[in-house]
Amino acid sequence: MRIARFAAGDGVAYGIVEGESGQPQTIAELHGHPFGVDPAGVRVTGNRYPLAEVRLLAPVLPSKVVAVGRNYAGHVKEMGSDLPAEPILFLKPSTSVTGPGDRIAYPVKITDRVDYEGELAVIIGRLCRDVPKHRAADVIFGYTCANDVTARDLQARDGQWTRAKGFDTFCPLGPWMETGVDPADLGITTTVNGNVKQHARTSELLWDVPSLIEYVSSVMTLLPGDVLLTGTPEGVGPLVDGDEVKVTIESIGTLANRVVIRD
């Protein structure tokens, strides 16, 4: 099931995306919140809108975005690093989250290089802590596409990643949450202006999704709606003003954003 957060008229709601890509699609509005305390209270209102006539928003507003660095061997190699002995975690602020079709704001007064990093994102569905791998599926709501936008020069200069990863609009998510997909072996492709820059499969992750859920939840409590970025494959590179970057994940969809200079 594909669940999107969208704006229609003066309202914002969640809805179920109906129909296949390449065909006319609709979105069935939901009453209630998918991450509410009473999931049984979520129901279809009866209102339906052509998908092309609504504005898709970031599918979730997380309390935190927990990201994993260097989780594909090819990316570790291209960054000139050693394979990590355990997952490398960092946080992106909730204010970095933006939605499909939104602009990535390039802060040219602060950084000289902004990179794309296409990734699979995991959406947490319930409050949890110390989740064993075999129970990971119980706490996952669904999956979406993500772009872990990074100011690469600041990452190198600072020696840690908070500023480089934390600018407003540096965490595009979307286009929706897919609840019925197995994350074990999904194709992930990033393009810039139609040219393929990254292509890999999630089966290449050094630590798979259940392992990451176990590791992260041993460190911190995860809340409904929190986002886990699973890492980017090799092929990262710079963006410039006007570029359109797309992250496509098999069985989920495509997240598209354009780069603009930030005032």
C-alpha positions in Angstrom: 0.0 0.0 0.0 1.2 3.5 -0.9 0.4 6.1 1.7 1.1 9.8 0.8 0.9 13.0 2.7 -0.6 15.7 0.4 -2.1 19.1 0.2 -5.4 19.8 -1.6 -7.1 23.1 -1.4 -6.5 24.5 2.0 -6.0 21.2 3.8 -3.3 18.6 4.4 -4.1 15.0 4.8 -2.8 11.4 4.3 -4.2 9.3 1.6 -3.9 6.0 -0.2 -2.4 6.2 -3.7 -4.5 4.1 -6.1 -3.5 2.9 -9.6 -0.3 2.0 -11.3 2.5 4.4 -12.5 2.0 5.4 -16.1 -1.8 5.3 -15.7 -4.3 7.8 -14.2 -3.9 7.6 -10.4 -6.0 8.8 -7.6 -5.5 9.5 -3.9 -8.1 8.4 -1.4 -8.2 10.7 1.6 -7.8 9.2 5.0 -9.4 10.3 8.2 -7.0 10.0 11.1 -3.3 9.8 11.3 -1.4 6.6 10.3 1.0 7.1 13.2 -1.8 7.9 15.8 -2.4 6.0 19.0 -5.4 4.3 17.4 -4.5 2.9 14.0 -7.9 1.2 13.9 -9.4 4.7 13.7 -7.9 5.4 10.4 -10.4 5.1 7.6 -11.1 6.3 4.0 -13.2 9.4 4.0 -14.7 8.8 0.6 -13.0 11.9 -0.9 -10.8 11.1 -3.9 -8.5 13.4 -5.9 -6.6 12.9 -9.1 -3.0 12.5 -8.0 -1.9 14.9 -10.7 -4.0 17.7 -9.1 -2.7 17.5 -5.5 0.7 18.5 -4.1 2.6 15.7 -2.6 4.4 16.6 0.6 7.2 15.0 2.6 5.4 11.7 3.6 6.4 12.1 7.2 7.5 14.7 9.7 9.9 12.9 11.9 11.2 13.8 15.3 14.6 12.8 14.0 16.4 11.4 11.0 19.0 8.7 11.9 21.4 8.1 9.0 24.0 5.5 8.4 27.3 6.3 6.7 29.5 4.1 4.6 27.1 1.2 4.3 28.0 0.2 0.8 31.5 -1.2 0.1 31.7 0.7 -3.2 31.0 4.1 -1.5 33.5 3.3 1.2 36.1 2.8 -1.5 35.3 5.9 -3.4 35.6 8.0 -0.2 39.0 6.5 0.5 37.9 5.0 3.8 38.3 1.6 5.5 35.3 -0.7 5.9 33.8 0.2 9.2 33.7 -2.4 12.0 30.1 -1.4 12.9 27.5 1.0 11.5 28.4 4.7 11.5 25.5 6.8 12.8 24.7 10.5 12.4 21.6 12.6 12.8 20.0 15.0 10.3 17.6 17.6 11.9 13.9 17.4 11.3 14.2 20.8 9.7 16.3 19.3 6.8 13.3 17.3 5.6 11.6 18.4 2.5 9.2 16.8 0.0 9.0 15.5 -3.6 9.1 18.3 -6.1 10.5 20.8 -3.5 13.7 22.6 -4.2 17.1 21.8 -2.7 18.5 25.1 -1.5 22.2 25.4 -2.3 23.8 27.7 0.3 26.6 29.1 -1.9 27.7 31.6 0.7 28.8 28.7 3.0 29.7 25.8 0.8 31.4 25.2 -2.6 30.2 21.6 -3.1 26.8 20.0 -2.5 26.5 16.3 -3.4 23.5 14.0 -4.0 23.3 10.7 -2.1 20.3 8.5 -3.1 19.2 6.1 -0.3 16.5 3.8 0.9 14.6 5.3 3.9 12.9 3.2 6.6 9.8 4.8 8.3 9.3 3.7 11.9 5.7 2.8 12.8 5.8 2.5 16.6 7.7 3.5 19.7 10.5 1.0 20.2 13.8 0.4 21.9 16.2 -2.6 21.9 14.5 -4.3 19.0 16.1 -7.7 18.0 16.6 -8.3 14.3 13.9 -10.9 14.1 11.4 -8.4 15.4 12.4 -5.5 13.1 9.5 -5.9 10.7 7.1 -5.3 13.7 8.3 -1.7 14.2 8.6 -0.7 10.5 5.7 1.2 9.0 7.1 1.4 5.4 9.8 2.7 3.1 10.4 5.7 0.9 13.1 7.3 -1.2 15.6 9.7 0.3 18.4 12.0 -0.8 21.0 12.6 1.9 22.2 15.9 0.5 25.7 16.7 1.8 28.0 19.8 1.7 31.1 17.7 1.0 33.7 20.4 1.6 32.2 21.2 5.0 32.1 17.5 5.9 35.8 17.3 5.2 36.6 20.6 6.9 34.6 20.0 10.1 35.7 16.5 10.9 32.2 15.6 11.7 29.0 15.7 9.7 26.3 17.8 11.5 26.7 21.0 9.5 27.4 19.3 6.2 24.2 17.2 6.4 22.0 19.5 8.4 21.0 22.4 6.1 17.4 23.1 5.5 16.1 21.0 2.5 19.1 18.6 2.7 16.8 15.6 3.4 14.2 15.2 0.5 11.8 12.3 1.2 9.1 10.8 -1.0 7.1 10.5 -3.0 5.1 8.3 -0.5 5.5 5.5 1.9 5.3 1.9 0.6 4.1 -0.5 3.3 4.2 -3.7 1.3 7.8 -4.1 0.1 10.6 -6.4 1.1 13.8 -4.2 1.5 16.2 -7.0 1.1 17.0 -6.7 -2.6 15.7 -3.5 -4.2 17.2 -1.6 -7.1 18.2 2.0 -6.3 19.1 4.5 -9.0 20.1 8.2 -8.8 20.0 10.4 -11.9 21.0 14.0 -12.5 19.4 15.6 -15.5 18.5 12.2 -16.7 22.1 10.8 -16.5 22.5 7.7 -14.3 25.0 8.5 -11.5 24.3 5.7 -8.9 22.9 2.2 -9.4 23.0 -0.6 -6.8 20.8 -3.0 -5.0 20.0 -3.0 -1.3 21.3 -6.6 -1.1 24.7 -4.9 -1.3 24.3 -3.1 2.1 27.0 -4.0 4.6 24.3 -4.0 7.3 20.8 -4.8 6.2 17.6 -3.2 7.5 16.9 -5.6 10.4 20.5 -5.3 11.5 20.3 -1.5 11.4 17.0 -1.4 13.4 18.6 -3.6 16.0 21.7 -1.4 16.2 20.0 2.0 16.2 17.3 1.0 18.7 20.0 -0.2 21.1 21.3 3.4 21.2 18.1 5.4 21.2 14.3 5.2 21.4 12.7 5.4 18.0 9.3 7.2 17.7 6.5 6.7 15.2 7.4 8.6 12.1 11.1 8.6 12.7 13.2 8.0 9.6 16.3 5.7 9.2 18.5 6.4 6.1 20.3 3.2 5.2 23.3 4.6 3.4 24.2 5.5 -0.2 26.0 3.5 -2.9 29.0 4.6 -4.9 28.7 7.3 -7.5 28.1 10.3 -5.3 28.9 13.6 -6.9 28.2 17.4 -7.1 25.1 19.3 -7.9 24.9 22.7 -9.5 22.1 25.3 -9.8 19.3 24.1 -11.9 20.1 20.4 -11.7 17.2 17.9 -11.4 18.1 15.0 -9.2 16.0 11.9 -9.0 16.2 8.9 -6.7 14.2 5.8 -7.9 13.8 2.7 -5.8 12.3 -0.5 -7.3 8.7 -1.1 -6.0 8.5 2.3 -4.3 8.7 5.2 -6.7 10.8 8.2 -7.7 11.7 11.2 -5.7 12.5 14.3 -7.8 14.0 17.6 -6.7 15.6 20.6 -8.4 18.6 22.5 -7.1 18.3 26.3 -6.6 20.7 28.9 -5.1 19.8 29.9 -1.6 19.5 33.6 -1.1 
